[in-house]
């Protein structure tokens, strides 16, 4: 029995790390043993160092939110208080938990007769009760400030690192001598830190306030972690750094717009959202397909040729491009509707009134790769 189980595990392990899948023709895992400078070649065991680092990132986040983000939130006028608590009522609570959180007119009239309450009072109760389940603005501000700080710092580090990297200026260098491309310390730290950050977000989901988007965020983080890990093991880290940097440039702008929205700096929020939208469309619909996909599909085909994991990697990048198109369409549609419906006339000028970004920005971020890798209803103010 034990021998059979060991044999089955051996077959599974051999299939999982099949050289025919992971590596180009005439290349084996043995070719990477004991070779390379600095950090050698990317190996699957390097991923194990991510977990203690992710725990460290999570600890830094807790300290940052408490001693830096929270004082900043209080300074801009965000109150350290939760939402208004709905009046305890067993009948309404049972309806809210078991039947519906948005009662229709017929149900409201029935509850009004049963409780001898005015319909408007019952509507207010349900609104307050729904707000109780939402995280307070202070919590959301602190979370966004942490993400903004990380995305901005990692983007600056990525640009500084890539500026001196030959593949930033000539994408064909991503495939020169592939897969025999040793890691440098800068590349290793960049990749591992990004991966550790997304693992820390995965951990924090189980300790943060439980939200209705839990499953969406969980799938998003899992997909991002999978794509980063896959490209690392396959040693496609050079082109991977380009993808990471390209996504980080718009992620910190998104978080900045959310911070302005939470602080009720509406003009700043509108301006940042317009900048974010422009950067997002340019990077995701312009630079990504004509720079990233061009090198992964055509230049790599010419220089190294296709093999099984090459097909999978490019399939994932193409799926990502489809999502970019969908997100860009949603951004453009929201901005267009806001401009058409929300013009407010002021003395001597007309200023477009943009929609409040809270529900859009929060929901939109759920599908971002990487920052990252469903837009809900919008309430115009």
Secondary structure as UniProt FT lines:
FT   HELIX           2..16
FT   HELIX           19..22
FT   TURN            25..26
FT   HELIX           29..32
FT   TURN            33..34
FT   TURN            38..39
FT   HELIX           44..48
FT   HELIX           49..64
FT   HELIX           65..69
FT   HELIX           70..75
FT   TURN            76..77
FT   HELIX           90..98
FT   HELIX           105..115
FT   HELIX           119..132
FT   HELIX           137..163
FT   HELIX           166..169
FT   HELIX           171..174
FT   TURN            175..179
FT   HELIX           185..204
FT   TURN            205..207
FT   TURN            212..213
FT   HELIX           214..233
FT   TURN            234..235
FT   HELIX           237..262
FT   TURN            263..264
FT   HELIX           266..281
FT   HELIX           282..293
FT   HELIX           295..299
FT   HELIX           300..303
FT   HELIX           308..341
FT   STRAND          343..346
FT   TURN            347..348
FT   STRAND          349..352
FT   HELIX           358..366
//
